[in-house]
């Protein structure tokens, strides 16, 4: 059922994107990118690459919060190298690669697993915070209170999920489940029932806010490569990006939110800008994002191999 739902969502979003592209093909073909535009696209690519590097650093902060002393530079390279694996079927292989790399660095299996699972939860919490701040112009005024209530409810659930009590319980559960299944001695001893994480992971949460800020900046710079923007438009664009990004994260579909992100961004921005401009900018941003991930993985691979 889950696999069918994934393919159904992917089919619907791709159909919408193809149909929208066909309807606006003439206007899209008339868009010209000047010298300033290419410079903005290069900067957008650099900032997006910087965002992925920063995300790798935040992963090391999460491991540090669990009391693991890991080599920061090496783990950032692991993060970048495994990032492109999310485009493989299953959309889990980038997580698997990071867990295995952490285990090879003598990080307990439970801690490595929870650190990898905690990262998207941190991103989700950060995204909800930004949506609450920037999405005021994206919803109909009569729906504002209901939307804000749902946003706050989601934020509460996510923030509660990453509370130390929940995280420590999850690690202990994974540890006991693994030992019952394998009937072996504990790799990461929790016999004294001590907590691994004793404080709220506030610093990693702030780190994910910076990550989304960098990603949103890259998106805004991509649009500015095709059209001039005013300062009043930036909060709207940032809110639209965050909404589209978080839906691409949580809705089952293609890897990396492919299709879901684009569809959501078009629906949110079509009443504010010309459709051809929005489609072109979103397509360029997807290419920039993939290129940044490939560049990051290539650089990390060269560093690790040498």
C-alpha positions in Angstrom: 0.0 0.0 0.0 2.8 2.4 0.9 4.6 1.6 -2.3 1.4 2.2 -4.3 0.9 5.6 -2.5 4.4 6.6 -3.3 4.0 5.9 -7.0 0.5 7.5 -7.0 1.8 10.8 -5.5 4.8 10.8 -7.9 2.5 10.2 -10.9 0.2 13.0 -9.9 2.9 15.6 -9.3 4.8 14.7 -12.5 1.6 15.0 -14.5 0.9 18.4 -13.0 4.4 19.6 -13.7 4.5 18.3 -17.3 1.1 19.8 -18.0 2.1 23.2 -16.5 5.3 23.2 -18.4 3.5 22.5 -21.7 1.0 25.2 -21.1 3.7 27.8 -20.5 6.4 26.6 -22.9 6.3 29.7 -25.1 6.8 32.1 -22.2 9.5 29.9 -20.7 11.4 29.8 -24.0 11.5 33.6 -24.1 13.2 33.9 -20.7 16.8 35.2 -21.1 19.6 34.9 -18.5 22.0 37.7 -18.6 25.5 38.0 -17.2 24.2 39.1 -13.8 21.8 36.1 -13.9 24.6 33.6 -14.4 26.5 35.1 -11.6 23.5 34.8 -9.3 23.1 31.1 -10.3 26.8 30.4 -9.6 26.4 32.0 -6.2 23.2 30.1 -5.6 25.0 26.8 -6.3 27.8 27.8 -4.0 25.4 28.7 -1.1 23.5 25.4 -1.7 26.8 23.5 -1.5 27.7 25.4 1.7 24.3 24.4 3.1 25.1 20.7 2.6 28.5 21.1 4.2 26.8 22.8 7.1 24.3 20.0 7.4 27.2 17.6 7.7 28.6 19.7 10.5 25.2 19.7 12.3 25.2 15.9 12.1 28.5 15.9 14.1 26.9 18.3 16.6 24.1 15.7 17.1 26.6 13.0 17.7 28.4 15.2 20.1 25.1 15.8 22.0 25.1 12.0 22.5 28.5 12.1 24.0 30.3 10.8 20.9 33.7 12.4 20.1 33.9 12.0 16.3 36.3 13.6 13.8 34.3 16.6 12.4 36.0 17.0 9.1 35.9 13.3 8.3 32.2 13.0 9.2 31.3 16.0 7.1 33.0 14.2 4.1 31.0 11.1 4.9 27.8 13.1 5.0 28.5 14.7 1.6 29.6 11.4 0.0 26.5 9.6 1.1 24.1 12.5 0.2 23.7 11.5 -3.4 22.6 7.9 -2.3 19.2 9.3 -1.5 18.4 9.2 -5.2 18.7 5.4 -5.2 15.5 3.4 -5.0 14.2 3.1 -1.5 15.4 6.6 -0.4 17.2 5.1 2.6 20.7 4.4 1.4 22.2 7.7 2.5 21.0 7.0 6.0 22.5 3.5 5.9 25.8 4.8 4.7 26.0 7.2 7.5 25.1 4.6 10.1 27.8 2.3 8.8 30.4 5.0 8.8 29.5 6.0 12.4 29.8 2.3 13.4 33.2 2.0 11.8 34.2 5.0 13.9 33.3 3.1 17.1 29.9 4.8 17.5 27.3 2.5 19.1 24.8 1.2 16.6 21.9 2.7 18.6 23.4 6.1 18.8 24.4 6.1 15.1 20.9 5.1 14.1 19.1 7.7 16.3 21.5 10.4 15.2 20.6 9.7 11.6 16.9 9.6 12.4 17.1 12.7 14.5 18.5 14.9 11.7 15.3 15.0 9.6 13.3 15.5 12.8 15.5 18.5 13.6 15.0 19.8 10.0 11.2 19.4 10.3 11.1 21.3 13.6 13.2 24.1 12.1 11.0 24.2 9.0 7.8 24.5 11.1 9.4 27.4 13.1 10.3 29.2 9.8 6.8 28.5 8.4 5.2 30.1 11.4 7.4 33.1 11.0 7.2 33.6 7.2 4.0 32.0 5.9 1.6 34.8 6.9 1.2 35.9 3.3 0.7 32.4 2.0 -2.7 31.6 3.4 -6.1 33.1 3.2 -6.7 35.5 6.1 -9.9 33.7 7.3 -7.8 30.5 7.6 -4.9 32.1 9.5 -5.9 31.0 13.0 -6.6 27.4 12.0 -3.4 27.1 10.0 -1.4 28.7 12.8 -3.0 26.3 15.3 -2.0 23.3 13.2 1.5 24.6 12.7 1.9 25.1 16.5 0.5 21.6 17.2 3.0 20.1 14.7 5.8 22.1 16.2 4.9 20.9 19.7 4.8 17.2 18.6 8.2 17.5 16.8 9.9 19.4 19.7 8.5 16.8 22.2 9.8 14.0 20.0 13.4 15.3 20.2 13.2 15.8 24.0 15.9 14.0 25.9 13.4 11.7 27.6 12.1 10.5 24.2 15.6 10.1 22.7 17.0 8.2 25.7 14.0 5.9 25.7 14.4 5.3 22.0 18.1 4.4 22.3 17.4 2.0 25.2 14.6 0.4 23.3 16.8 -0.1 20.2 19.5 -1.5 22.5 17.3 -4.0 24.2 15.6 -5.0 21.0 18.9 -5.7 19.3 20.1 -7.8 22.2 16.9 -9.8 22.3 17.2 -10.4 18.6 20.8 -11.3 18.4 21.2 -12.7 21.9 24.6 -11.1 22.3 26.2 -8.8 24.9 25.5 -5.2 24.6 27.8 -3.2 22.4 26.8 0.1 24.1 26.2 -0.7 27.7 23.1 0.7 29.2 22.9 -1.7 32.2 23.1 1.1 34.7 20.0 2.6 33.0 21.8 5.9 32.6 20.8 8.5 30.1 23.0 9.2 27.1 21.7 12.7 26.4 21.0 14.9 29.4 20.1 18.2 27.8 17.8 19.4 25.0 19.5 19.4 21.6 19.1 23.1 21.1 22.4 23.7 19.3 21.7 21.1 16.6 18.2 22.6 16.2 19.6 26.1 15.7 22.1 24.5 13.3 19.2 23.2 11.2 17.7 26.7 11.1 20.9 27.9 9.6 20.8 25.1 7.1 17.3 26.0 5.9 18.3 29.6 5.9 21.1 28.8 3.4 18.8 26.6 1.3 16.2 29.3 1.2 18.8 31.9 0.2 19.9 29.7 -2.7 16.3 29.5 -3.8 15.8 33.3 -3.6 19.0 33.9 -5.5 17.9 31.5 -8.2 14.7 33.5 -8.7 16.6 36.8 -8.6 18.7 35.5 -11.5 15.6 35.6 -13.7 13.8 38.7 -12.2 14.6 41.6 -10.0 13.2 41.3 -6.5 12.2 43.8 -3.8 12.9 43.3 -0.1 9.1 42.9 0.5 9.0 39.8 -1.6 11.8 37.9 0.2 9.7 36.8 3.2 7.0 35.5 0.9 9.6 33.6 -1.2 11.2 32.2 2.0 7.9 31.1 3.4 6.9 29.4 0.1 10.3 27.7 -0.1 10.0 26.4 3.5 6.5 25.1 2.9 7.5 23.3 -0.3 10.7 21.9 1.2 9.0 20.5 4.3 6.2 18.9 2.2 8.9 17.3 0.0 10.5 16.0 3.2 7.4 14.4 4.7 5.2 13.3 1.8 6.1 9.9 0.3 7.2 10.3 -3.3 10.3 10.6 -5.3 13.7 11.0 -3.5 14.6 14.4 -2.1 11.0 15.6 -2.5 11.3 15.6 -6.3 8.0 16.6 -7.8 6.4 17.4 -4.5 8.6 20.4 -3.8 8.1 21.8 -7.3 4.4 21.3 -7.3 3.9 23.0 -3.9 6.2 25.9 -4.9 4.3 26.5 -8.1 0.9 26.4 -6.3 2.1 28.9 -3.6 3.8 31.4 -6.0 1.7 31.3 -9.1 -0.5 34.2 -8.0 2.4 36.4 -7.2 4.7 36.0 -10.3 4.3 34.9 -13.9 4.0 31.2 -14.2 6.8 30.9 -16.8 9.2 32.7 -14.4 8.2 30.4 -11.5 8.6 27.2 -13.5 11.9 28.2 -14.9 13.3 29.3 -11.5 12.1 26.1 -9.8 13.6 23.9 -12.5 16.9 25.8 -12.3 16.9 25.4 -8.5 16.4 21.7 -8.8 19.4 21.4 -11.2 21.4 23.6 -8.8 20.6 21.5 -5.8 21.5 18.2 -7.6 24.7 19.8 -9.0 25.7 21.0 -5.5 25.2 17.5 -4.1 27.3 16.0 -6.9 30.1 18.5 -6.4 30.0 17.9 -2.6 30.1 14.1 -3.0 32.9 14.4 -5.6 35.1 16.6 -3.4 34.4 14.4 -0.3 35.3 11.3 -2.2 38.6 12.8 -3.4 39.4 13.8 0.2 38.5 10.5 1.7 40.4 8.5 -1.0 43.5 10.6 -0.5 
